[in-house]
């Protein structure tokens, strides 16, 4: 896991949408499109990244566990400890066919891919 480059600041979700995500080698891994929040706790669980396609069209979407991302506030990017080739093999979905974010099996698969333990949703 990468260290946080700078202390995170309180930001609106709209501000974070559009931030780029980069690898440790500064390769572009995508752009944050949405943040998925557990409404019962207020915790951000996933950042939805767009990756691939032409100018944001035709690309796939990726649910990246929020705790896999580290903010570089000075550069206004998030860092993900993953290379571009790995990201290309990450679980993905289409804009018209979103997964069930409350499905524990799906959550375990996503977290396992990113080398993390799944977070428990509030009851």
N, C-alpha and C positions, 0 to 999 in steps of 0.2 A: 504494500500500500504506500502511496506517495504521501509525503508530508504536506500539510497545508502551507502554501507559499506565503500567504498573508492572512491575517485574522479576517474571517468572514464578517461582512457588514450586514446589517439588516437591510433586505432588499425586497421589493415587490416581485411577485411571480412574473409579472409582465416584463420587468427589467431583465430577469434571468432568461426569459424566452428569447431566443436569438443568439445567446452566447455560444461561441464555438467550443467544441471539445477537441482536445489534442492529446496525442500520445507523448510518452517521454521524449521521443525524438522530434517533437513538434509537428508531427503529421496530423492533418485534419482528419478527425474521426466522425465528424457530424456537427449538427447544430441542434440545440435544445428547442423543441417545438412546444412541448407541454410539460407540466409537472403534475404528477399524480399524488394526491393527498388523501390520507386516511382522515375523513371528517370527524371521527370520534376522538382523535388525539391531536389533530392538526399537524401531524408529522408528514413531511414529504417522503414518499416511499420510492418513487421512480422518477427519473427524468426520461422523457421520450425524445429520442434523437432521430433526426432524419439523416440518412447516410446513403450516398449513391444517387443515381438518377441525374437528370440534367436540370440544373437551376431549381432543384427542389421538386421537380416533377418526375414521377416514375420511380422514385427511390423507395426504399423500405424504411420502416420504422423499427426502432430498437428500444426496449424498456431496459434502462440501466439503473440498477439500484443506486439510490441517492448517496449512500455511504461509500460507493465506489469512486465518487467524483471528489476532486479537491480543487478549490477555487484559487486561481491566481488573480487576485483583485487588481493588481497593477496592469496586467495584460488583458483583463476582462475576458478570461477564458477559464474553462474547467479542464483539469488534467485527469486522464484516465490511464491507469497503468496497464496499457494494452497496445499492441502494435496493430497497424492497419490490417494486416493479413488475418490476425485473430478476429478483429471486429467484423470482417467480411463473413466469418463463419458463426457469428453470434446468432442466437435465436431472434427471429424477426417476424414482423407482421405487416399486413397491408393496411392502408388508411381506411379501407372499407370493412376490415375484419379485425377489430381490436380484441385482444385476449380478455379473459375474465381475471382481473387483477386480484380478486379475492380467492381464487383457486389455489389452495396450498401446494398442490403438485406443480402447477405452473410456476409459482413463486420459488419453490425449491429448485426447479430446473434453471431459472434465470439466475438466482443467487449462486448456485453451484458453478455455472459457466463463468461468472465473474470472481470466483474464489471466495465467496462470502457465505455466511450463515443467513438463512431467511429471517426476516423480522416477523414477529407475531402481530397480527392485526388485533385491534381491540375488539372485544365482544360487544 
